C-alpha cells in the first residue's frame, strides 16, 4: 500500500510537471516574436508551478515513508523510475 502511494505521488508529480512545461512552452511560442503574457496567463503559470511543487513535496514524503517501511520496495520503485526515465528520454521533450 505504501509503495502504491509513492507510485501515485510520482505519477501526480510527473503530470503537474508536464502541464507546467506545456503551458510555459505555449506561452513562449505565443509571445516569442512580440508581446508578453497577460497577468491572467502569468497567474496560471505560477499556479501550475505551485501545484507541481506541492506534488514534489508529496512524492518526497511518500518515498521517505516507503523507505522507512520497506527498503526493498523503495529500492525497486526507484530502480523502475530510473529505468523508465532512461527508456523514455529519447521521446520526451522538456523545458
Secondary structure in CASP SS format (residue, H / E / C, confidence):
PFRMAT SS
TARGET T0000
AUTHOR 0000-0000-0000
METHOD secondary structure of the structure
MODEL  1
X C 1.00
X H 1.00
X H 1.00
X H 1.00
X H 1.00
X H 1.00
X H 1.00
X H 1.00
X H 1.00
X H 1.00
X H 1.00
X H 1.00
X H 1.00
X H 1.00
X H 1.00
X H 1.00
X H 1.00
X H 1.00
X H 1.00
X H 1.00
X H 1.00
X H 1.00
X H 1.00
X H 1.00
X H 1.00
X H 1.00
X H 1.00
X H 1.00
X H 1.00
X H 1.00
X H 1.00
X C 1.00
X C 1.00
X C 1.00
X C 1.00
X C 1.00
X C 1.00
X C 1.00
X H 1.00
X H 1.00
X H 1.00
X H 1.00
X H 1.00
X H 1.00
X H 1.00
X H 1.00
X H 1.00
X H 1.00
X H 1.00
X H 1.00
X H 1.00
X H 1.00
X H 1.00
X H 1.00
X H 1.00
X H 1.00
X H 1.00
X H 1.00
X H 1.00
X H 1.00
X H 1.00
X H 1.00
X H 1.00
X H 1.00
X H 1.00
X H 1.00
X H 1.00
X H 1.00
X H 1.00
X C 1.00
X H 1.00
X H 1.00
X H 1.00
X H 1.00
X H 1.00
X H 1.00
X H 1.00
X H 1.00
X H 1.00
X H 1.00
X H 1.00
X H 1.00
X H 1.00
X H 1.00
X H 1.00
X H 1.00
X H 1.00
X H 1.00
X H 1.00
X H 1.00
X H 1.00
X C 1.00
X C 1.00
X C 1.00
X C 1.00
END
